[in-house]
Amino acid sequence: MSAKTTSESSSASLAILGGGNLGQALARGLVRSGTLRPAQIHVTRRRPDGLEDLAAEGFGVGTNNLAAIERGGTVLIAVQPQQIADLLDEIRDELDPGRHKVISVVSGVTVAQLREMIPAPIPVVRAMPNTAVSIGESMTCLSADPEGIGGLDEAEALFKGVGLTLRIEDEMMVGATALCACGIAFFLRSVRAASQGGIEIGFHPEEALTMAAQTALGAASLVLDRARHPEREIDRVTTPRGCTISGLNEMEHQGFSSAMIKGITTSAEKARSLY
């Protein structure tokens, strides 16, 4: 497949360097939300065959990182932690403080470490979204150093197009990685377990998965919409000697909450050592 480079002039452009699962999900989510058009986004990847679908959808794609950033705008780094140093070595001299802002979604790389690799006064923002960016339901945490404050508003506007955002201190980004980025998998596993329980009590697999997923969506929406603690909503559906409290007590007896907590803390420990 030949690389495709967009030539359309635009007031906004985004170069996503690292077209893996998260990079591609973000590209599609920004277009789905109307934040950007496909022609405003250029995605790179070392193996371009993984970008064929994006190319067919009108995105600029290729393997040349320097070509991707030449239009200026926002440069979003979405490679693996072990790849970021080489990538920034490649593009550092072409980063222009008057034209570029850098956002990193690379796990484990702090703002201070990014600043060592990216010359000031280029704004640098660290972001931790999750793959729900593709449907506009991500939880994205953002942080920056004083030199990057100028890019924080822009980064926030970008990620608000694909979900909720929260500004946090950079030292809390390890926790955000575990709770939000890894958390997608944790909650999906909970949905899967609930659907398997549904199969056990007689529902067909497709029915059980739909019921479990929609119930999980409803539960999360109750918390977000009413801004209430989950236990308040739990109290509304538990009655003395009822089936709900019986099920909850059995789950706790089997270690449900402690397993979730331990999983999150274990992921945080791993995230801290990625870079």
Backbone torsions as a table, in degrees:
resi	resn	phi	psi	omega
1	MET	NA	133.7	178.4
2	SER	-83.5	147.4	-179.9
3	ALA	-69.1	145.2	179.3
4	LYS	-115.5	130.6	179.0
5	THR	-122.4	127.6	179.4
6	THR	-76.5	145.7	179.2
7	SER	-116.8	-1.2	-178.0
8	GLU	-65.3	127.1	175.4
9	SER	-75.4	145.1	-175.5
10	SER	-155.8	153.1	177.2
11	SER	-76.5	-13.7	-179.7
12	ALA	-138.2	137.0	175.4
13	SER	-144.4	151.3	-179.0
14	LEU	-134.6	124.0	173.0
15	ALA	-104.9	117.8	177.7
16	ILE	-101.9	106.7	-178.2
17	LEU	-94.8	98.5	-175.1
18	GLY	124.9	84.8	-175.2
19	GLY	-92.5	51.5	173.4
20	GLY	-82.1	-158.1	-176.8
21	ASN	-60.2	-46.5	-177.9
22	LEU	-69.8	-43.7	179.9
23	GLY	-59.9	-43.3	179.5
24	GLN	-70.2	-39.0	178.1
25	ALA	-62.0	-40.8	179.4
26	LEU	-65.8	-43.6	179.0
27	ALA	-57.4	-47.9	-178.7
28	ARG	-68.3	-37.1	-179.6
29	GLY	-65.4	-39.2	179.9
30	LEU	-66.5	-34.6	177.1
31	VAL	-74.1	-43.1	179.5
32	ARG	-58.7	-37.2	-179.0
33	SER	-80.2	-10.0	-177.6
34	GLY	83.3	6.9	179.9
35	THR	-66.8	-42.4	178.0
36	LEU	-139.1	163.4	172.8
37	ARG	-97.5	157.2	179.5
38	PRO	-53.9	-38.2	-177.7
39	ALA	-69.1	-13.0	177.8
40	GLN	-89.5	-3.9	-175.8
41	ILE	-118.9	129.9	176.5
42	HIS	-120.7	124.6	-176.2
43	VAL	-114.9	132.9	177.9
44	THR	-115.8	157.2	178.9
45	ARG	-162.0	144.9	-179.4
46	ARG	-65.1	-32.0	177.0
47	ARG	-110.1	96.6	-172.0
48	PRO	-66.6	-16.6	178.5
49	ASP	-62.9	-21.2	177.3
50	GLY	-77.9	-1.1	-178.3
51	LEU	-113.2	9.0	-175.2
52	GLU	-60.6	-40.6	-179.9
53	ASP	-64.5	-41.0	177.8
54	LEU	-62.7	-41.8	178.9
55	ALA	-59.9	-41.0	179.4
56	ALA	-65.9	-24.7	179.8
57	GLU	-88.8	1.1	174.8
58	GLY	100.5	3.2	177.7
59	PHE	-77.3	150.0	168.8
60	GLY	-76.6	132.0	-179.4
61	VAL	-137.9	163.1	176.4
62	GLY	166.8	-170.5	-179.8
63	THR	-111.5	-8.1	-173.1
64	ASN	-92.6	104.3	-178.4
65	ASN	-67.1	-36.5	-179.6
66	LEU	-66.2	-38.6	176.9
67	ALA	-65.8	-34.0	-178.0
68	ALA	-67.1	-32.8	-175.5
69	ILE	-97.3	-0.5	-172.2
70	GLU	-67.7	-22.1	179.2
71	ARG	-79.5	-6.9	-176.3
72	GLY	84.4	-162.9	179.9
73	GLY	88.2	-152.1	-176.2
74	THR	-92.6	133.6	176.8
75	VAL	-111.0	115.6	-177.6
76	LEU	-106.3	119.8	-178.2
77	ILE	-92.6	118.9	-175.8
78	ALA	-133.3	37.0	179.4
79	VAL	-93.1	177.6	175.8
80	GLN	-72.3	152.8	-177.6
81	PRO	-53.3	-38.6	-177.5
82	GLN	-73.4	-7.5	-178.4
83	GLN	-102.6	-12.7	-168.9
84	ILE	-68.3	-37.0	-177.8
85	ALA	-62.9	-46.3	179.3
86	ASP	-64.5	-39.3	179.7
87	LEU	-62.9	-46.2	-179.2
88	LEU	-69.5	-30.7	172.3
89	ASP	-60.2	-37.7	-177.6
90	GLU	-69.4	-40.2	-171.6
91	ILE	-103.8	-9.2	-171.1
92	ARG	-52.9	-46.0	-174.8
93	ASP	-70.7	-16.0	-179.8
94	GLU	-96.7	-3.9	178.2
95	LEU	-77.5	127.5	-174.6
96	ASP	-115.4	119.5	179.9
97	PRO	-57.1	-26.4	-179.5
98	GLY	-81.3	-13.6	-175.0
99	ARG	-126.0	-23.9	-170.1
100	HIS	-114.7	147.0	165.0
101	LYS	-128.3	145.3	-177.3
102	VAL	-116.7	131.1	173.4
103	ILE	-121.2	130.2	177.3
104	SER	-112.1	130.6	172.5
105	VAL	-112.9	23.7	-177.1
106	VAL	-81.2	123.6	-177.1
107	SER	-64.8	137.0	171.5
108	GLY	84.2	-6.7	-178.5
109	VAL	-99.6	113.6	-173.9
110	THR	-75.6	165.6	175.4
111	VAL	-60.6	-40.4	179.4
112	ALA	-62.4	-40.8	178.1
113	GLN	-68.1	-38.2	176.3
114	LEU	-62.9	-40.9	-178.5
115	ARG	-64.0	-31.8	176.8
116	GLU	-65.7	-27.5	-176.8
117	MET	-99.3	-15.7	-177.0
118	ILE	-119.4	121.4	-175.7
119	PRO	-67.8	138.7	171.4
120	ALA	-70.0	155.7	5.8
121	PRO	-97.7	32.5	177.6
122	ILE	-66.8	125.8	178.9
123	PRO	-62.8	133.1	178.7
124	VAL	-124.9	126.7	179.1
125	VAL	-125.7	137.5	174.5
126	ARG	-103.0	131.6	-178.5
127	ALA	-128.9	146.1	175.5
128	MET	-131.1	89.8	175.2
129	PRO	-91.9	-171.4	169.6
130	ASN	-136.1	176.6	-171.8
131	THR	-68.4	-7.7	174.8
132	ALA	-71.6	0.4	171.6
133	VAL	-56.7	-29.0	-175.6
134	SER	-65.1	-23.6	-179.7
135	ILE	-118.4	13.5	177.0
136	GLY	75.3	24.3	-177.1
137	GLU	-125.7	27.4	179.8
138	SER	-74.1	154.8	164.3
139	MET	-108.6	112.0	-175.0
140	THR	-115.7	123.2	174.7
141	CYS	-99.0	143.6	-174.3
142	LEU	-130.5	144.1	174.1
143	SER	-149.5	159.2	179.5
144	ALA	-158.1	159.1	171.8
145	ASP	-88.8	173.7	-178.2
146	PRO	-54.8	-34.6	179.6
147	GLU	-72.9	-16.0	-178.8
148	GLY	-100.8	1.7	-177.4
149	ILE	-58.2	-34.2	-180.0
150	GLY	-62.1	-24.6	179.0
151	GLY	-95.9	-6.9	-174.6
152	LEU	-69.6	-41.3	178.5
153	ASP	-61.6	-42.6	-179.9
154	GLU	-65.7	-41.8	178.3
155	ALA	-63.3	-41.4	179.2
156	GLU	-62.9	-43.5	178.5
157	ALA	-62.0	-39.1	179.8
158	LEU	-63.3	-48.7	-175.0
159	PHE	-79.7	-19.6	173.5
160	LYS	-66.4	-20.9	175.6
161	GLY	-70.6	-14.5	-177.3
162	VAL	-125.5	22.6	176.3
163	GLY	144.4	-156.9	178.8
164	LEU	-90.8	151.7	177.5
165	THR	-127.8	156.8	177.6
166	LEU	-148.9	127.5	175.9
167	ARG	-85.3	129.0	-179.1
168	ILE	-135.5	167.8	173.6
169	GLU	-72.3	147.8	-176.0
170	ASP	-60.6	-31.4	-179.3
171	GLU	-64.7	-16.8	179.5
172	MET	-93.9	1.0	-176.9
173	MET	-67.6	-28.9	175.5
174	VAL	-62.0	-44.2	177.4
175	GLY	-63.8	-39.1	178.4
176	ALA	-63.8	-35.8	177.5
177	THR	-60.6	-45.8	-177.7
178	ALA	-70.3	-45.6	-173.4
179	LEU	-76.9	-37.3	-173.9
180	CYS	-101.4	-52.1	-177.1
181	ALA	-72.7	-55.0	175.7
182	CYS	-67.9	-30.1	-176.1
183	GLY	-57.9	-29.4	175.5
184	ILE	-53.6	-46.8	-180.0
185	ALA	-66.3	-37.5	-179.2
186	PHE	-63.0	-45.7	-178.6
187	PHE	-72.1	-32.4	174.8
188	LEU	-64.3	-38.6	177.3
189	ARG	-65.0	-35.1	176.3
190	SER	-64.3	-41.3	177.5
191	VAL	-63.0	-43.1	178.9
192	ARG	-60.9	-44.4	-179.9
193	ALA	-62.4	-41.6	178.7
194	ALA	-62.8	-39.6	179.9
195	SER	-67.0	-35.7	177.1
196	GLN	-66.3	-35.3	173.7
197	GLY	-63.5	-38.1	177.7
198	GLY	-63.5	-38.7	176.9
199	ILE	-64.2	-40.8	-179.0
200	GLU	-60.4	-31.7	-178.2
201	ILE	-97.2	8.3	167.1
202	GLY	121.6	-4.9	-179.9
203	PHE	-83.9	151.4	173.1
204	HIS	-68.1	150.7	-176.5
205	PRO	-53.0	-43.3	-178.9
206	GLU	-65.5	-41.2	178.4
207	GLU	-64.6	-45.5	-177.1
208	ALA	-62.9	-40.2	-179.2
209	LEU	-67.3	-42.7	177.6
210	THR	-62.0	-45.2	-179.3
211	MET	-63.5	-42.9	-179.2
212	ALA	-67.0	-44.7	-177.7
213	ALA	-65.7	-43.7	-179.8
214	GLN	-67.7	-35.6	177.5
215	THR	-66.1	-40.3	176.9
216	ALA	-63.7	-41.3	177.3
217	LEU	-61.8	-42.7	179.0
218	GLY	-63.6	-40.8	179.7
219	ALA	-63.3	-46.6	179.2
220	ALA	-63.9	-38.7	-179.3
221	SER	-66.4	-34.9	176.6
222	LEU	-60.6	-42.7	-179.6
223	VAL	-66.6	-46.4	-177.4
224	LEU	-70.9	-40.8	-176.0
225	ASP	-71.8	-39.0	-175.6
226	ARG	-98.2	-6.0	179.9
227	ALA	51.2	42.5	180.0
228	ARG	-112.2	154.5	175.1
229	HIS	-66.6	141.2	-179.5
230	PRO	-52.5	-35.3	-178.1
231	GLU	-63.7	-29.2	176.9
232	ARG	-65.2	-40.3	178.2
233	GLU	-72.6	-33.7	175.8
234	ILE	-62.6	-41.6	-179.9
235	ASP	-60.1	-27.8	-178.2
236	ARG	-72.2	-19.1	-177.4
237	VAL	-117.4	9.0	176.1
238	THR	-110.2	132.9	179.2
239	THR	-126.1	156.2	-179.7
240	PRO	-55.6	129.6	179.1
241	ARG	61.1	20.2	-177.0
242	GLY	-86.0	174.9	-176.7
243	CYS	-75.4	-29.2	-179.6
244	THR	-67.1	-49.4	-179.0
245	ILE	-65.3	-32.0	176.9
246	SER	-64.0	-44.1	178.8
247	GLY	-66.3	-43.0	178.6
248	LEU	-61.1	-45.0	-178.6
249	ASN	-64.1	-36.5	178.1
250	GLU	-67.6	-40.4	177.3
251	MET	-61.3	-43.3	178.8
252	GLU	-66.2	-37.8	177.3
253	HIS	-60.9	-34.1	179.3
254	GLN	-84.6	-1.9	174.2
255	GLY	91.7	25.4	-175.6
256	PHE	-57.9	-56.8	-176.4
257	SER	-65.4	-43.1	-178.7
258	SER	-65.0	-34.4	177.9
259	ALA	-66.7	-41.5	178.7
260	MET	-64.7	-45.1	179.9
261	ILE	-62.0	-44.8	-179.1
262	LYS	-65.4	-37.6	177.6
263	GLY	-61.7	-42.7	180.0
264	ILE	-66.8	-44.4	-179.5
265	THR	-67.8	-34.2	177.1
266	THR	-66.7	-41.9	177.4
267	SER	-63.3	-37.9	178.7
268	ALA	-64.1	-41.2	178.0
269	GLU	-62.1	-40.3	179.0
270	LYS	-68.5	-41.7	-179.9
271	ALA	-61.0	-34.4	-178.6
272	ARG	-65.2	-23.6	-175.0
273	SER	-106.5	9.1	-175.5
274	LEU	-69.2	-32.5	-176.8
275	TYR	-123.8	NA	NA
